[in-house]
Amino acid sequence: MKQQKGNVVSMFPIMLENMDESNIFLVGGGHVAYHKVLNLHRFGIHPTIISPEFHPSFEELEQQGTVTLITKEAEWEDVENAFLTFLVTDDEAVNDRLAKQLKEAGKLVVHASNPTLGTAQIPAVMTRGKLIVSVSTSGASPSLAKKIRTEIAEAYDERYEDYLDFLADVRHYVKQYVTDRAERRTWLKEAIEPIYLHNIEERQTFMNELQQSFPSKQLIQ
């Protein structure tokens, strides 16, 4: 979401969960819409798409059950119950009209060609398992956002997928079996040392020491 203050646009970043259970609509059925849908699929979102015509690839997605297609010109009644709507048609008048109506109704709306008319923007995103890094230039330069995302992806390579799983296991165990707050901080801080990113055996040694120092109820029995 963003708020307009004179000529200054302030952005509020947020991560949304359980979006697969929300009403996500996409208005437009062309090439741009298709790629937007593929990006939504990365996060388990299966949107409803409204358009009088569709890119041929949408038929395959519909057969897979990953999209719902509605063949018609989009009207307010089609999106009034949407949680989030993407406007990506070639008809700017339709995009602008729906953006205005959705915005007045307090809805989340992404206007692809004119972000200032919407209430949300989609950043460039890099994922490594549980690690999600998003980059936004507040609409100033999507190309730069993608360039920065690529640089981040090179720095945080595939090793971070397993490493984040290890850190999640450590955090879960520490929260469950380490009661002293200072001890918790010590173990969690140790777990993010570089040696555990680079060495799988060191991770196992760490977990063994953690479990020996703070046995679970199962281990006590």
PyMOL CGO cylinders between C-alpha atoms (Angstrom):
from pymol import cmd
from pymol.cgo import CYLINDER

trace = [
    CYLINDER, 0.00, 0.00, 0.00, 1.12, 3.59, -0.50, 0.3, 1, 1, 1, 1, 1, 1,
    CYLINDER, 1.12, 3.59, -0.50, 0.09, 7.05, 0.59, 0.3, 1, 1, 1, 1, 1, 1,
    CYLINDER, 0.09, 7.05, 0.59, 0.47, 10.20, -1.48, 0.3, 1, 1, 1, 1, 1, 1,
    CYLINDER, 0.47, 10.20, -1.48, 1.97, 13.19, 0.35, 0.3, 1, 1, 1, 1, 1, 1,
    CYLINDER, 1.97, 13.19, 0.35, 2.46, 16.04, -2.08, 0.3, 1, 1, 1, 1, 1, 1,
    CYLINDER, 2.46, 16.04, -2.08, 5.02, 14.83, -4.60, 0.3, 1, 1, 1, 1, 1, 1,
    CYLINDER, 5.02, 14.83, -4.60, 6.40, 12.19, -2.23, 0.3, 1, 1, 1, 1, 1, 1,
    CYLINDER, 6.40, 12.19, -2.23, 5.22, 8.58, -2.40, 0.3, 1, 1, 1, 1, 1, 1,
    CYLINDER, 5.22, 8.58, -2.40, 5.78, 6.55, 0.75, 0.3, 1, 1, 1, 1, 1, 1,
    CYLINDER, 5.78, 6.55, 0.75, 5.76, 2.78, 0.35, 0.3, 1, 1, 1, 1, 1, 1,
    CYLINDER, 5.76, 2.78, 0.35, 4.90, 0.29, 3.07, 0.3, 1, 1, 1, 1, 1, 1,
    CYLINDER, 4.90, 0.29, 3.07, 6.40, -3.16, 2.38, 0.3, 1, 1, 1, 1, 1, 1,
    CYLINDER, 6.40, -3.16, 2.38, 4.47, -6.20, 3.58, 0.3, 1, 1, 1, 1, 1, 1,
    CYLINDER, 4.47, -6.20, 3.58, 4.51, -9.99, 3.11, 0.3, 1, 1, 1, 1, 1, 1,
    CYLINDER, 4.51, -9.99, 3.11, 1.07, -11.59, 2.69, 0.3, 1, 1, 1, 1, 1, 1,
    CYLINDER, 1.07, -11.59, 2.69, 0.41, -15.17, 3.74, 0.3, 1, 1, 1, 1, 1, 1,
    CYLINDER, 0.41, -15.17, 3.74, -2.23, -17.76, 2.80, 0.3, 1, 1, 1, 1, 1, 1,
    CYLINDER, -2.23, -17.76, 2.80, -2.93, -16.00, -0.49, 0.3, 1, 1, 1, 1, 1, 1,
    CYLINDER, -2.93, -16.00, -0.49, -4.10, -19.28, -1.99, 0.3, 1, 1, 1, 1, 1, 1,
    CYLINDER, -4.10, -19.28, -1.99, -7.21, -18.84, 0.12, 0.3, 1, 1, 1, 1, 1, 1,
    CYLINDER, -7.21, -18.84, 0.12, -7.92, -15.28, -1.08, 0.3, 1, 1, 1, 1, 1, 1,
    CYLINDER, -7.92, -15.28, -1.08, -9.86, -13.97, -4.08, 0.3, 1, 1, 1, 1, 1, 1,
    CYLINDER, -9.86, -13.97, -4.08, -7.17, -12.93, -6.54, 0.3, 1, 1, 1, 1, 1, 1,
    CYLINDER, -7.17, -12.93, -6.54, -8.34, -11.54, -9.87, 0.3, 1, 1, 1, 1, 1, 1,
    CYLINDER, -8.34, -11.54, -9.87, -6.44, -10.60, -13.00, 0.3, 1, 1, 1, 1, 1, 1,
    CYLINDER, -6.44, -10.60, -13.00, -8.06, -8.45, -15.69, 0.3, 1, 1, 1, 1, 1, 1,
    CYLINDER, -8.06, -8.45, -15.69, -6.51, -9.09, -19.08, 0.3, 1, 1, 1, 1, 1, 1,
    CYLINDER, -6.51, -9.09, -19.08, -5.68, -12.21, -21.05, 0.3, 1, 1, 1, 1, 1, 1,
    CYLINDER, -5.68, -12.21, -21.05, -2.65, -11.34, -23.13, 0.3, 1, 1, 1, 1, 1, 1,
    CYLINDER, -2.65, -11.34, -23.13, 1.07, -12.08, -23.03, 0.3, 1, 1, 1, 1, 1, 1,
    CYLINDER, 1.07, -12.08, -23.03, 1.72, -9.77, -20.06, 0.3, 1, 1, 1, 1, 1, 1,
    CYLINDER, 1.72, -9.77, -20.06, -1.15, -11.34, -18.13, 0.3, 1, 1, 1, 1, 1, 1,
    CYLINDER, -1.15, -11.34, -18.13, 0.20, -14.83, -18.81, 0.3, 1, 1, 1, 1, 1, 1,
    CYLINDER, 0.20, -14.83, -18.81, 3.59, -13.99, -17.30, 0.3, 1, 1, 1, 1, 1, 1,
    CYLINDER, 3.59, -13.99, -17.30, 1.90, -12.35, -14.30, 0.3, 1, 1, 1, 1, 1, 1,
    CYLINDER, 1.90, -12.35, -14.30, 0.00, -15.59, -13.72, 0.3, 1, 1, 1, 1, 1, 1,
    CYLINDER, 0.00, -15.59, -13.72, 3.16, -17.68, -13.92, 0.3, 1, 1, 1, 1, 1, 1,
    CYLINDER, 3.16, -17.68, -13.92, 4.68, -15.47, -11.22, 0.3, 1, 1, 1, 1, 1, 1,
    CYLINDER, 4.68, -15.47, -11.22, 1.57, -15.92, -9.05, 0.3, 1, 1, 1, 1, 1, 1,
    CYLINDER, 1.57, -15.92, -9.05, 1.86, -19.67, -9.46, 0.3, 1, 1, 1, 1, 1, 1,
    CYLINDER, 1.86, -19.67, -9.46, 5.33, -19.53, -7.88, 0.3, 1, 1, 1, 1, 1, 1,
    CYLINDER, 5.33, -19.53, -7.88, 3.56, -18.63, -4.63, 0.3, 1, 1, 1, 1, 1, 1,
    CYLINDER, 3.56, -18.63, -4.63, 0.70, -21.10, -4.92, 0.3, 1, 1, 1, 1, 1, 1,
    CYLINDER, 0.70, -21.10, -4.92, -1.82, -18.53, -6.11, 0.3, 1, 1, 1, 1, 1, 1,
    CYLINDER, -1.82, -18.53, -6.11, -4.45, -19.68, -8.62, 0.3, 1, 1, 1, 1, 1, 1,
    CYLINDER, -4.45, -19.68, -8.62, -6.19, -16.53, -9.86, 0.3, 1, 1, 1, 1, 1, 1,
    CYLINDER, -6.19, -16.53, -9.86, -9.43, -15.87, -11.67, 0.3, 1, 1, 1, 1, 1, 1,
    CYLINDER, -9.43, -15.87, -11.67, -8.78, -14.19, -15.02, 0.3, 1, 1, 1, 1, 1, 1,
    CYLINDER, -8.78, -14.19, -15.02, -11.29, -12.00, -16.82, 0.3, 1, 1, 1, 1, 1, 1,
    CYLINDER, -11.29, -12.00, -16.82, -10.89, -11.13, -20.50, 0.3, 1, 1, 1, 1, 1, 1,
    CYLINDER, -10.89, -11.13, -20.50, -12.88, -11.31, -23.75, 0.3, 1, 1, 1, 1, 1, 1,
    CYLINDER, -12.88, -11.31, -23.75, -9.91, -13.15, -25.33, 0.3, 1, 1, 1, 1, 1, 1,
    CYLINDER, -9.91, -13.15, -25.33, -7.04, -15.22, -23.94, 0.3, 1, 1, 1, 1, 1, 1,
    CYLINDER, -7.04, -15.22, -23.94, -3.45, -16.01, -24.83, 0.3, 1, 1, 1, 1, 1, 1,
    CYLINDER, -3.45, -16.01, -24.83, -3.39, -19.63, -26.13, 0.3, 1, 1, 1, 1, 1, 1,
    CYLINDER, -3.39, -19.63, -26.13, -1.27, -20.76, -23.16, 0.3, 1, 1, 1, 1, 1, 1,
    CYLINDER, -1.27, -20.76, -23.16, -4.14, -20.01, -20.78, 0.3, 1, 1, 1, 1, 1, 1,
    CYLINDER, -4.14, -20.01, -20.78, -6.10, -22.98, -22.10, 0.3, 1, 1, 1, 1, 1, 1,
    CYLINDER, -6.10, -22.98, -22.10, -3.42, -25.35, -20.83, 0.3, 1, 1, 1, 1, 1, 1,
    CYLINDER, -3.42, -25.35, -20.83, -3.41, -23.66, -17.42, 0.3, 1, 1, 1, 1, 1, 1,
    CYLINDER, -3.41, -23.66, -17.42, -7.19, -23.98, -17.23, 0.3, 1, 1, 1, 1, 1, 1,
    CYLINDER, -7.19, -23.98, -17.23, -6.96, -27.69, -18.06, 0.3, 1, 1, 1, 1, 1, 1,
    CYLINDER, -6.96, -27.69, -18.06, -4.42, -28.06, -15.25, 0.3, 1, 1, 1, 1, 1, 1,
    CYLINDER, -4.42, -28.06, -15.25, -6.86, -26.41, -12.86, 0.3, 1, 1, 1, 1, 1, 1,
    CYLINDER, -6.86, -26.41, -12.86, -4.45, -23.60, -11.93, 0.3, 1, 1, 1, 1, 1, 1,
    CYLINDER, -4.45, -23.60, -11.93, -6.60, -20.73, -13.25, 0.3, 1, 1, 1, 1, 1, 1,
    CYLINDER, -6.60, -20.73, -13.25, -10.27, -19.90, -13.64, 0.3, 1, 1, 1, 1, 1, 1,
    CYLINDER, -10.27, -19.90, -13.64, -11.12, -18.16, -16.92, 0.3, 1, 1, 1, 1, 1, 1,
    CYLINDER, -11.12, -18.16, -16.92, -14.10, -15.83, -17.38, 0.3, 1, 1, 1, 1, 1, 1,
    CYLINDER, -14.10, -15.83, -17.38, -14.60, -14.80, -21.00, 0.3, 1, 1, 1, 1, 1, 1,
    CYLINDER, -14.60, -14.80, -21.00, -16.07, -11.28, -20.95, 0.3, 1, 1, 1, 1, 1, 1,
    CYLINDER, -16.07, -11.28, -20.95, -15.23, -7.62, -20.62, 0.3, 1, 1, 1, 1, 1, 1,
    CYLINDER, -15.23, -7.62, -20.62, -14.43, -6.93, -16.97, 0.3, 1, 1, 1, 1, 1, 1,
    CYLINDER, -14.43, -6.93, -16.97, -16.93, -4.89, -14.97, 0.3, 1, 1, 1, 1, 1, 1,
    CYLINDER, -16.93, -4.89, -14.97, -16.97, -3.67, -11.39, 0.3, 1, 1, 1, 1, 1, 1,
    CYLINDER, -16.97, -3.67, -11.39, -19.34, -6.46, -10.35, 0.3, 1, 1, 1, 1, 1, 1,
    CYLINDER, -19.34, -6.46, -10.35, -16.73, -9.03, -11.45, 0.3, 1, 1, 1, 1, 1, 1,
    CYLINDER, -16.73, -9.03, -11.45, -14.03, -7.76, -9.06, 0.3, 1, 1, 1, 1, 1, 1,
    CYLINDER, -14.03, -7.76, -9.06, -15.94, -6.09, -6.23, 0.3, 1, 1, 1, 1, 1, 1,
    CYLINDER, -15.94, -6.09, -6.23, -15.28, -9.06, -3.91, 0.3, 1, 1, 1, 1, 1, 1,
    CYLINDER, -15.28, -9.06, -3.91, -11.62, -9.39, -4.86, 0.3, 1, 1, 1, 1, 1, 1,
    CYLINDER, -11.62, -9.39, -4.86, -8.90, -9.19, -2.24, 0.3, 1, 1, 1, 1, 1, 1,
    CYLINDER, -8.90, -9.19, -2.24, -6.28, -8.24, -4.85, 0.3, 1, 1, 1, 1, 1, 1,
    CYLINDER, -6.28, -8.24, -4.85, -6.75, -7.33, -8.52, 0.3, 1, 1, 1, 1, 1, 1,
    CYLINDER, -6.75, -7.33, -8.52, -4.14, -7.00, -11.27, 0.3, 1, 1, 1, 1, 1, 1,
    CYLINDER, -4.14, -7.00, -11.27, -5.07, -4.72, -14.17, 0.3, 1, 1, 1, 1, 1, 1,
    CYLINDER, -5.07, -4.72, -14.17, -3.08, -5.69, -17.27, 0.3, 1, 1, 1, 1, 1, 1,
    CYLINDER, -3.08, -5.69, -17.27, -5.40, -5.13, -20.24, 0.3, 1, 1, 1, 1, 1, 1,
    CYLINDER, -5.40, -5.13, -20.24, -4.43, -3.24, -23.39, 0.3, 1, 1, 1, 1, 1, 1,
    CYLINDER, -4.43, -3.24, -23.39, -7.39, -0.92, -22.79, 0.3, 1, 1, 1, 1, 1, 1,
    CYLINDER, -7.39, -0.92, -22.79, -6.13, 1.86, -20.53, 0.3, 1, 1, 1, 1, 1, 1,
    CYLINDER, -6.13, 1.86, -20.53, -9.64, 3.24, -20.08, 0.3, 1, 1, 1, 1, 1, 1,
    CYLINDER, -9.64, 3.24, -20.08, -10.74, -0.09, -18.55, 0.3, 1, 1, 1, 1, 1, 1,
    CYLINDER, -10.74, -0.09, -18.55, -7.62, -0.25, -16.38, 0.3, 1, 1, 1, 1, 1, 1,
    CYLINDER, -7.62, -0.25, -16.38, -8.08, 3.32, -15.15, 0.3, 1, 1, 1, 1, 1, 1,
    CYLINDER, -8.08, 3.32, -15.15, -11.81, 2.93, -14.47, 0.3, 1, 1, 1, 1, 1, 1,
    CYLINDER, -11.81, 2.93, -14.47, -11.45, -0.28, -12.49, 0.3, 1, 1, 1, 1, 1, 1,
    CYLINDER, -11.45, -0.28, -12.49, -8.41, 1.06, -10.61, 0.3, 1, 1, 1, 1, 1, 1,
    CYLINDER, -8.41, 1.06, -10.61, -10.45, 4.07, -9.49, 0.3, 1, 1, 1, 1, 1, 1,
    CYLINDER, -10.45, 4.07, -9.49, -13.39, 1.93, -8.37, 0.3, 1, 1, 1, 1, 1, 1,
    CYLINDER, -13.39, 1.93, -8.37, -11.21, -0.61, -6.55, 0.3, 1, 1, 1, 1, 1, 1,
    CYLINDER, -11.21, -0.61, -6.55, -9.19, 2.13, -4.87, 0.3, 1, 1, 1, 1, 1, 1,
    CYLINDER, -9.19, 2.13, -4.87, -12.35, 3.90, -3.66, 0.3, 1, 1, 1, 1, 1, 1,
    CYLINDER, -12.35, 3.90, -3.66, -13.57, 0.57, -2.25, 0.3, 1, 1, 1, 1, 1, 1,
    CYLINDER, -13.57, 0.57, -2.25, -10.36, 0.15, -0.24, 0.3, 1, 1, 1, 1, 1, 1,
    CYLINDER, -10.36, 0.15, -0.24, -9.14, -2.81, -2.29, 0.3, 1, 1, 1, 1, 1, 1,
    CYLINDER, -9.14, -2.81, -2.29, -5.63, -3.85, -3.19, 0.3, 1, 1, 1, 1, 1, 1,
    CYLINDER, -5.63, -3.85, -3.19, -5.14, -3.13, -6.88, 0.3, 1, 1, 1, 1, 1, 1,
    CYLINDER, -5.14, -3.13, -6.88, -2.06, -3.29, -9.12, 0.3, 1, 1, 1, 1, 1, 1,
    CYLINDER, -2.06, -3.29, -9.12, -2.22, -1.07, -12.21, 0.3, 1, 1, 1, 1, 1, 1,
    CYLINDER, -2.22, -1.07, -12.21, 0.59, -2.50, -14.33, 0.3, 1, 1, 1, 1, 1, 1,
    CYLINDER, 0.59, -2.50, -14.33, 1.04, 0.40, -16.77, 0.3, 1, 1, 1, 1, 1, 1,
    CYLINDER, 1.04, 0.40, -16.77, 0.41, 3.25, -14.32, 0.3, 1, 1, 1, 1, 1, 1,
    CYLINDER, 0.41, 3.25, -14.32, 1.30, 2.18, -10.76, 0.3, 1, 1, 1, 1, 1, 1,
    CYLINDER, 1.30, 2.18, -10.76, 0.34, 5.58, -9.30, 0.3, 1, 1, 1, 1, 1, 1,
    CYLINDER, 0.34, 5.58, -9.30, -3.32, 4.78, -10.00, 0.3, 1, 1, 1, 1, 1, 1,
    CYLINDER, -3.32, 4.78, -10.00, -3.20, 1.60, -7.92, 0.3, 1, 1, 1, 1, 1, 1,
    CYLINDER, -3.20, 1.60, -7.92, -2.72, 0.89, -4.24, 0.3, 1, 1, 1, 1, 1, 1,
    CYLINDER, -2.72, 0.89, -4.24, 0.00, -1.77, -4.51, 0.3, 1, 1, 1, 1, 1, 1,
    CYLINDER, 0.00, -1.77, -4.51, 3.05, -2.66, -6.56, 0.3, 1, 1, 1, 1, 1, 1,
    CYLINDER, 3.05, -2.66, -6.56, 4.71, -6.03, -7.09, 0.3, 1, 1, 1, 1, 1, 1,
    CYLINDER, 4.71, -6.03, -7.09, 8.48, -5.95, -6.44, 0.3, 1, 1, 1, 1, 1, 1,
    CYLINDER, 8.48, -5.95, -6.44, 11.20, -7.96, -8.13, 0.3, 1, 1, 1, 1, 1, 1,
    CYLINDER, 11.20, -7.96, -8.13, 11.49, -11.15, -6.06, 0.3, 1, 1, 1, 1, 1, 1,
    CYLINDER, 11.49, -11.15, -6.06, 14.26, -13.68, -5.43, 0.3, 1, 1, 1, 1, 1, 1,
    CYLINDER, 14.26, -13.68, -5.43, 13.54, -16.91, -3.57, 0.3, 1, 1, 1, 1, 1, 1,
    CYLINDER, 13.54, -16.91, -3.57, 15.82, -19.54, -2.07, 0.3, 1, 1, 1, 1, 1, 1,
    CYLINDER, 15.82, -19.54, -2.07, 13.51, -21.94, -0.31, 0.3, 1, 1, 1, 1, 1, 1,
    CYLINDER, 13.51, -21.94, -0.31, 12.34, -20.14, 2.83, 0.3, 1, 1, 1, 1, 1, 1,
    CYLINDER, 12.34, -20.14, 2.83, 14.41, -17.06, 1.93, 0.3, 1, 1, 1, 1, 1, 1,
    CYLINDER, 14.41, -17.06, 1.93, 12.42, -14.40, 0.07, 0.3, 1, 1, 1, 1, 1, 1,
    CYLINDER, 12.42, -14.40, 0.07, 14.05, -11.11, -0.94, 0.3, 1, 1, 1, 1, 1, 1,
    CYLINDER, 14.05, -11.11, -0.94, 12.03, -8.43, -2.70, 0.3, 1, 1, 1, 1, 1, 1,
    CYLINDER, 12.03, -8.43, -2.70, 13.33, -5.27, -4.35, 0.3, 1, 1, 1, 1, 1, 1,
    CYLINDER, 13.33, -5.27, -4.35, 11.34, -2.19, -5.29, 0.3, 1, 1, 1, 1, 1, 1,
    CYLINDER, 11.34, -2.19, -5.29, 12.33, 1.19, -6.72, 0.3, 1, 1, 1, 1, 1, 1,
    CYLINDER, 12.33, 1.19, -6.72, 8.83, 2.58, -6.01, 0.3, 1, 1, 1, 1, 1, 1,
    CYLINDER, 8.83, 2.58, -6.01, 8.10, 2.37, -9.73, 0.3, 1, 1, 1, 1, 1, 1,
    CYLINDER, 8.10, 2.37, -9.73, 11.07, 4.55, -10.72, 0.3, 1, 1, 1, 1, 1, 1,
    CYLINDER, 11.07, 4.55, -10.72, 12.91, 1.79, -12.58, 0.3, 1, 1, 1, 1, 1, 1,
    CYLINDER, 12.91, 1.79, -12.58, 11.67, -1.81, -12.68, 0.3, 1, 1, 1, 1, 1, 1,
    CYLINDER, 11.67, -1.81, -12.68, 14.77, -2.63, -14.75, 0.3, 1, 1, 1, 1, 1, 1,
    CYLINDER, 14.77, -2.63, -14.75, 17.04, -1.53, -11.90, 0.3, 1, 1, 1, 1, 1, 1,
    CYLINDER, 17.04, -1.53, -11.90, 14.97, -3.53, -9.41, 0.3, 1, 1, 1, 1, 1, 1,
    CYLINDER, 14.97, -3.53, -9.41, 15.48, -6.65, -11.55, 0.3, 1, 1, 1, 1, 1, 1,
    CYLINDER, 15.48, -6.65, -11.55, 19.20, -5.92, -11.86, 0.3, 1, 1, 1, 1, 1, 1,
    CYLINDER, 19.20, -5.92, -11.86, 19.57, -5.61, -8.08, 0.3, 1, 1, 1, 1, 1, 1,
    CYLINDER, 19.57, -5.61, -8.08, 17.53, -8.81, -7.63, 0.3, 1, 1, 1, 1, 1, 1,
    CYLINDER, 17.53, -8.81, -7.63, 19.94, -10.64, -9.93, 0.3, 1, 1, 1, 1, 1, 1,
    CYLINDER, 19.94, -10.64, -9.93, 22.93, -9.39, -7.96, 0.3, 1, 1, 1, 1, 1, 1,
    CYLINDER, 22.93, -9.39, -7.96, 21.33, -10.54, -4.71, 0.3, 1, 1, 1, 1, 1, 1,
    CYLINDER, 21.33, -10.54, -4.71, 20.54, -13.94, -6.23, 0.3, 1, 1, 1, 1, 1, 1,
    CYLINDER, 20.54, -13.94, -6.23, 24.21, -14.37, -7.12, 0.3, 1, 1, 1, 1, 1, 1,
    CYLINDER, 24.21, -14.37, -7.12, 25.27, -13.55, -3.57, 0.3, 1, 1, 1, 1, 1, 1,
    CYLINDER, 25.27, -13.55, -3.57, 22.63, -15.76, -1.94, 0.3, 1, 1, 1, 1, 1, 1,
    CYLINDER, 22.63, -15.76, -1.94, 22.91, -18.92, -4.02, 0.3, 1, 1, 1, 1, 1, 1,
    CYLINDER, 22.91, -18.92, -4.02, 21.22, -22.35, -3.77, 0.3, 1, 1, 1, 1, 1, 1,
    CYLINDER, 21.22, -22.35, -3.77, 23.14, -23.24, -0.59, 0.3, 1, 1, 1, 1, 1, 1,
    CYLINDER, 23.14, -23.24, -0.59, 20.75, -21.01, 1.33, 0.3, 1, 1, 1, 1, 1, 1,
    CYLINDER, 20.75, -21.01, 1.33, 17.80, -23.32, 0.69, 0.3, 1, 1, 1, 1, 1, 1,
    CYLINDER, 17.80, -23.32, 0.69, 19.16, -26.15, 2.88, 0.3, 1, 1, 1, 1, 1, 1,
    CYLINDER, 19.16, -26.15, 2.88, 20.76, -23.63, 5.24, 0.3, 1, 1, 1, 1, 1, 1,
    CYLINDER, 20.76, -23.63, 5.24, 17.40, -21.99, 5.96, 0.3, 1, 1, 1, 1, 1, 1,
    CYLINDER, 17.40, -21.99, 5.96, 15.90, -25.41, 6.65, 0.3, 1, 1, 1, 1, 1, 1,
    CYLINDER, 15.90, -25.41, 6.65, 18.70, -25.97, 9.19, 0.3, 1, 1, 1, 1, 1, 1,
    CYLINDER, 18.70, -25.97, 9.19, 18.07, -22.58, 10.82, 0.3, 1, 1, 1, 1, 1, 1,
    CYLINDER, 18.07, -22.58, 10.82, 14.34, -23.30, 10.99, 0.3, 1, 1, 1, 1, 1, 1,
    CYLINDER, 14.34, -23.30, 10.99, 15.03, -26.62, 12.73, 0.3, 1, 1, 1, 1, 1, 1,
    CYLINDER, 15.03, -26.62, 12.73, 17.38, -24.92, 15.19, 0.3, 1, 1, 1, 1, 1, 1,
    CYLINDER, 17.38, -24.92, 15.19, 14.88, -22.17, 15.99, 0.3, 1, 1, 1, 1, 1, 1,
    CYLINDER, 14.88, -22.17, 15.99, 12.06, -24.65, 16.48, 0.3, 1, 1, 1, 1, 1, 1,
    CYLINDER, 12.06, -24.65, 16.48, 14.15, -26.80, 18.84, 0.3, 1, 1, 1, 1, 1, 1,
    CYLINDER, 14.15, -26.80, 18.84, 15.51, -23.83, 20.80, 0.3, 1, 1, 1, 1, 1, 1,
    CYLINDER, 15.51, -23.83, 20.80, 12.03, -22.32, 21.29, 0.3, 1, 1, 1, 1, 1, 1,
    CYLINDER, 12.03, -22.32, 21.29, 10.70, -25.67, 22.48, 0.3, 1, 1, 1, 1, 1, 1,
    CYLINDER, 10.70, -25.67, 22.48, 13.47, -26.85, 24.80, 0.3, 1, 1, 1, 1, 1, 1,
    CYLINDER, 13.47, -26.85, 24.80, 15.66, -23.86, 25.78, 0.3, 1, 1, 1, 1, 1, 1,
    CYLINDER, 15.66, -23.86, 25.78, 13.84, -21.84, 28.42, 0.3, 1, 1, 1, 1, 1, 1,
    CYLINDER, 13.84, -21.84, 28.42, 16.51, -19.27, 29.30, 0.3, 1, 1, 1, 1, 1, 1,
    CYLINDER, 16.51, -19.27, 29.30, 16.33, -16.24, 26.98, 0.3, 1, 1, 1, 1, 1, 1,
    CYLINDER, 16.33, -16.24, 26.98, 20.07, -15.56, 27.10, 0.3, 1, 1, 1, 1, 1, 1,
    CYLINDER, 20.07, -15.56, 27.10, 20.80, -19.17, 26.19, 0.3, 1, 1, 1, 1, 1, 1,
    CYLINDER, 20.80, -19.17, 26.19, 18.33, -18.95, 23.31, 0.3, 1, 1, 1, 1, 1, 1,
    CYLINDER, 18.33, -18.95, 23.31, 20.03, -15.88, 21.89, 0.3, 1, 1, 1, 1, 1, 1,
    CYLINDER, 20.03, -15.88, 21.89, 23.44, -17.52, 22.19, 0.3, 1, 1, 1, 1, 1, 1,
    CYLINDER, 23.44, -17.52, 22.19, 22.44, -20.63, 20.26, 0.3, 1, 1, 1, 1, 1, 1,
    CYLINDER, 22.44, -20.63, 20.26, 20.49, -18.73, 17.60, 0.3, 1, 1, 1, 1, 1, 1,
    CYLINDER, 20.49, -18.73, 17.60, 23.35, -16.28, 17.09, 0.3, 1, 1, 1, 1, 1, 1,
    CYLINDER, 23.35, -16.28, 17.09, 25.86, -19.13, 16.77, 0.3, 1, 1, 1, 1, 1, 1,
    CYLINDER, 25.86, -19.13, 16.77, 23.71, -20.87, 14.15, 0.3, 1, 1, 1, 1, 1, 1,
    CYLINDER, 23.71, -20.87, 14.15, 24.11, -18.03, 11.64, 0.3, 1, 1, 1, 1, 1, 1,
    CYLINDER, 24.11, -18.03, 11.64, 27.91, -18.22, 11.63, 0.3, 1, 1, 1, 1, 1, 1,
    CYLINDER, 27.91, -18.22, 11.63, 29.30, -18.79, 8.08, 0.3, 1, 1, 1, 1, 1, 1,
    CYLINDER, 29.30, -18.79, 8.08, 30.71, -22.22, 8.92, 0.3, 1, 1, 1, 1, 1, 1,
    CYLINDER, 30.71, -22.22, 8.92, 27.19, -23.66, 9.08, 0.3, 1, 1, 1, 1, 1, 1,
    CYLINDER, 27.19, -23.66, 9.08, 26.32, -22.26, 5.67, 0.3, 1, 1, 1, 1, 1, 1,
    CYLINDER, 26.32, -22.26, 5.67, 29.33, -23.89, 4.06, 0.3, 1, 1, 1, 1, 1, 1,
    CYLINDER, 29.33, -23.89, 4.06, 29.62, -27.16, 5.98, 0.3, 1, 1, 1, 1, 1, 1,
    CYLINDER, 29.62, -27.16, 5.98, 26.79, -29.68, 6.34, 0.3, 1, 1, 1, 1, 1, 1,
    CYLINDER, 26.79, -29.68, 6.34, 28.76, -31.80, 8.81, 0.3, 1, 1, 1, 1, 1, 1,
    CYLINDER, 28.76, -31.80, 8.81, 29.17, -28.77, 11.09, 0.3, 1, 1, 1, 1, 1, 1,
    CYLINDER, 29.17, -28.77, 11.09, 25.40, -28.32, 11.06, 0.3, 1, 1, 1, 1, 1, 1,
    CYLINDER, 25.40, -28.32, 11.06, 24.91, -31.87, 12.27, 0.3, 1, 1, 1, 1, 1, 1,
    CYLINDER, 24.91, -31.87, 12.27, 27.54, -31.37, 14.96, 0.3, 1, 1, 1, 1, 1, 1,
    CYLINDER, 27.54, -31.37, 14.96, 25.74, -28.19, 16.05, 0.3, 1, 1, 1, 1, 1, 1,
    CYLINDER, 25.74, -28.19, 16.05, 22.40, -30.01, 16.29, 0.3, 1, 1, 1, 1, 1, 1,
    CYLINDER, 22.40, -30.01, 16.29, 23.96, -32.87, 18.23, 0.3, 1, 1, 1, 1, 1, 1,
    CYLINDER, 23.96, -32.87, 18.23, 25.48, -30.46, 20.75, 0.3, 1, 1, 1, 1, 1, 1,
    CYLINDER, 25.48, -30.46, 20.75, 22.19, -28.56, 21.05, 0.3, 1, 1, 1, 1, 1, 1,
    CYLINDER, 22.19, -28.56, 21.05, 20.22, -31.74, 21.71, 0.3, 1, 1, 1, 1, 1, 1,
    CYLINDER, 20.22, -31.74, 21.71, 22.77, -32.99, 24.20, 0.3, 1, 1, 1, 1, 1, 1,
    CYLINDER, 22.77, -32.99, 24.20, 22.78, -29.69, 26.07, 0.3, 1, 1, 1, 1, 1, 1,
    CYLINDER, 22.78, -29.69, 26.07, 18.99, -29.45, 26.12, 0.3, 1, 1, 1, 1, 1, 1,
    CYLINDER, 18.99, -29.45, 26.12, 17.51, -32.95, 25.73, 0.3, 1, 1, 1, 1, 1, 1,
    CYLINDER, 17.51, -32.95, 25.73, 13.95, -33.20, 24.52, 0.3, 1, 1, 1, 1, 1, 1,
    CYLINDER, 13.95, -33.20, 24.52, 11.40, -35.07, 26.66, 0.3, 1, 1, 1, 1, 1, 1,
    CYLINDER, 11.40, -35.07, 26.66, 11.77, -38.01, 24.31, 0.3, 1, 1, 1, 1, 1, 1,
    CYLINDER, 11.77, -38.01, 24.31, 15.50, -38.11, 24.91, 0.3, 1, 1, 1, 1, 1, 1,
    CYLINDER, 15.50, -38.11, 24.91, 15.04, -37.90, 28.68, 0.3, 1, 1, 1, 1, 1, 1,
    CYLINDER, 15.04, -37.90, 28.68, 12.78, -40.93, 28.61, 0.3, 1, 1, 1, 1, 1, 1,
]
cmd.load_cgo(trace, "trace")
